[in-house]
């Protein structure tokens, strides 16, 4: 009997040890996966569009890009990460700034090629490592920190960051965070424009602790989503999950905003929630070039009855202020 019990005890110990080993292995794998890039360095080369400007602005711009990291005195943020045109180091001029709010469980290190591509169009692009950024707080702190570099004589960014041409950008949870960044903080009035991809709809955002009020947005806004079920499930009952960014949410946010600023909503046909980061690249870039750089070519994507986005068969449910 004692031998039997001893055998059972040994077996239990072995099982416990194996479980511990498995947990440790999974924890290590999770840690490694958390640091992996979600995008290849040349991810943008696979994008194809029959619309000339969407294709053009989805690729690389003309600027060589470099980057720098700054340690943050904040565990959630961990690091402020900044990509910028390399010529900034030797030229005395101001560059527009875009601050990106991360999606759920994503840090800037997971999509570095996205920051780099956008910076190649002449922007300073800033982010951080906050994986739960829906409150907008880490975005607000990032903006403050990066703008502070503009006043430091020993910084490469000294007097080179535009104080009036600043954009906010975010996807999913980060879309809610981007809206909050431009509406709920002391530095919210620093932003000139906002773009969101599949921003979590208002009720979902509220339930998750990222409540926002689109009526507070007083700057030009380009809001996008996909028509796939992950963004729009087609179920709109009180207790239903409607997807992350259903059509009704874009309509509500659009209608809540004043007509005194340019606003546009649009959805990509057959795009699922996870597709929106890359499939919006072209028109997101065009939006920022128009809003922050007064790029006339980019402006034609959005303005007028013959705006390119209206003629692009990949996009639908389009509504803009000048309709």
N, C-alpha and C positions, 0 to 999 in steps of 0.2 A: 504493500500500500504506500509506504514511504517513497519507494522508487517511482511509483506511478505519479504521486503528488509532485515529486521532485522533477519528473519529466514534464508534467503540466506547467510547473513554474518556469522551467527552462524555456519551454515553448512560448509562454506568455512574454517572457523577457526578450526573446528573439523577435517576437512580433512587435513589441513596443519599440525596440531598437530600430527595426526596419521602418516603422511608422515615423520615428524621429528623423531617420536618414532621408526618408521621402519628403517630409516637410521641409527639411533644410535644403534638399536639392531643389524643390519647387520654389522655395524662397530665393535661392541663388539665381535660378532661371528667370524668375519674375524680375529680379533686380537687373539682370543682364538685358532682358527684353525691354525694360523700361528705358534703357539708354540707347536702344537701337533706333536708327532712322526709319521713319515710315515712308520715306521717299528716296528714290535713287537720285544721284547728283544731276542727271539729265532727264528727270521725269517729264519735263515739259516738251521734250522732243516727240513724245508719242501723241500729243494733242493734235487733232486735225479738224479744221473748220473750213467750210466753203465761203465764209464771210471774211473778207480781206483783213479788216482791222482786228477782228477777234483773233484771227490766226497770228497777226503781227504782234499784238500786245501780249499774247500768251507765251511768247518766247523770251529770249534774252534781250536786254537793252544794250546800249553801247558802252556802258561803264564797267571797268574792271572793279571787282569788289573785294574787300577785306573785312575783317571783323575783330571785335574786342569784347572781352567779358569783364564784368566788375562784380566783386563779391558784395552781396547784399546783407545788411544787418537784419535779416528777416528769414526765418527758416522756410517759410512757404515759397518765397521768391527765390531764395538761394543765390541766384546770380541775375544781374541785369545783363542782357546780351544785345549787342548792337552790330549791325552790318551797315556798311557805308561805301560809297564810291572811293576808291583808293586815291583818286586825284585830290580829294578833300585835304589830304595831308600836306599838299604843296600849294593849293589854291586858296585865296582869300575871298570866299564868297559863301553865301548862305544856301543851305540845302533843305528842302522840305522834309518833315519828319512823319513817319507812320508808326503808331504803337499798336501792336497786335495782342489781342486777348486770347489765351489758349482755350481749346476745347476740353472736354472732360478727360481727365487722366492723361493729358498730353502736356509735355513741356517743350520749350523752344528747341531743345537739343534733338527732339524727335522729328523735326521737320526743317532742319537748317537749310536745305536746298530751296525751300519756299522763300525764306528770308533773303537768301542770296540772289535769287532770280529777281525778286521785287526791287532790291537795292540796285540792281544793274540798270534800272531805268532812271537812276539819279536821286533816289530817296535814301535818307537815313532810316533804317528799319529797326525798331527796338522791340524786345520781348523779354520774357523771364521764364523761370522754371516752375511757376505755380500751376499745379495740375487740377486745381479746383478754383477757377478764376471768375466764376459767375457773379460774384458780388461787385466786381469792378475795382475793388480796393487795390489789388496788386497792379492793375493797369494804371491807376491814378498815381501810385507810388513810383512806378516806372517812369511815367511822364515827368514827374517832379525831379527824379534823379537825373534823367537824360538832359532835361533843360538846365539843370544846375551845372552841367559840364560846359555849357555855352559861356559861363562866366568865369571859368577857371583857366588862368593863363597857362598852366602847365598841361592842359588837356588838348588833345588833337582836335577837339570840337570847339575850341575857344572862338567865339563869335562866328561860328559856322552853321549854327542851327537856326532855321527860320522860326521866329516867334509867332508868326501869323499863319503859316501854312502847315497845319498839323492835322493828320487824319487818324481816325479810329477804325479798327478792323477786327472782326471776330467771327468764329463759326460755332454753331451749336450752343453749348453752354457759354462759349466765348462770345457768341452773338449777343446773348443777354447781358454778359459782362461789358461788352463794348457799348451797348445802349446805356447801361448804368454809368459807365465811365464818362459819357458826354452829358449826363443829366444830374448826377447825384453828389458830385464832389466840388470842393472849392476851386479846383483847376478845370472843371468841366467846360468852362467858357473859353478855354484855350484851343479847343478843337474847331476846325473849320468844316469838316465833313466826316461822314461815317458810311461804312459798307458792312453789311452782314450777310453771311451765308447760312441759311437754315437756322436762324436764331430761335431758340426754344420759345414756343408760344407762351403768351402771358400767364395762363393758368398753370402750366407746367413749371415755368420759371418761378412763380410765386410759391408753389408747393416745394420746390427745391431750395428756396431761400434766396432766389435771385430776382425778386419782384422788380419790375420796371414799369414805367409809365411813358408810352410812346408820345403822348401829347406834350411832353417836356422837351422833345427834340426840336431844336430851333435852327438846325443846320442842314444843308443838303444831305439826303439819305438815299442810298441805293440798297434795297433789300431784296434778297434772292432766296430761293428754295428749289427743291426738286419735286417732281410729280410722283416719284416712287413711293411705295407704301410706308417706308421707314420715315419719310417726311410727312406724308398725307395718307393715313389709313382709310379715309373715307368714313370713319365712325365719329360722329360728333355729339353723341349723347353725354349727359352729365357725368356718367361714370365710365365713359369710354376713353381709351388712350387714342388720341387723334393723330398720332405720329408726332415728330418733333416740331415740324414747322408747316402745318397744313395751310392750304390756300386762305382759309378764313382768317388766319392769324396775320398774314401779310395785308389782307384787306383792312382788318381792324387797325393795325399799326399805321397803315397809309392814311386811313380816314381820320385817325386821331391827330395826325400832324396838321399844322397850319399850312394853308396854301400859299403862304408868303415865301416859302423856300422851295427850291426844286426838289422833287421827290419822285422816285420811280420804284415800282415793284415788278418782279418778273420771275418766272420759274423755268427751269431747264427740263425739257421733255425726257421722261424715262430715267431721270437721275435719282439715285438713292442718296440717303443722307451722307454716307461716307464718301460719295463722289464729289461733293460740293467744293471741297478745298481746292481741287485741281481743275475742275470743269469751269469754274468761274474766273480762273486766272486772267484770261484775256480782257474781259469787260471790267473786272475789278481794277486791273492795272490802268485801263483807259479812264475809268472813273477818277482814280487818284491823280492821273496826269492832267486831266481836265480841271479838277477841283483845286489841286495844289500847285500846278505849274502853268495853268492857262493854255494848255496844249490844244490848239484849234482842231487838229486832226482827230484827237481823242474825243473832243466835244461832239463831233458828227455822229458818234455812236449813239448819242442820247437825245440830241436836240432836233426838233422839227418832225414833220410828217414823214420824212424819208430817212429818219435816223436808222442806222444800220441794225440796231437791235430789233426794230420793228419788222425788218425784212429777213431776219435770221430765223429759219424754220426750226432751229433747235430750241428756241425760246417761245414761251407762250404766257398767257394771262398777264400781259404787259399793260401797265397803267402808269402814266406819268403826268406831271402837273400841267404841261402845256397841251394835253389832249382836249 
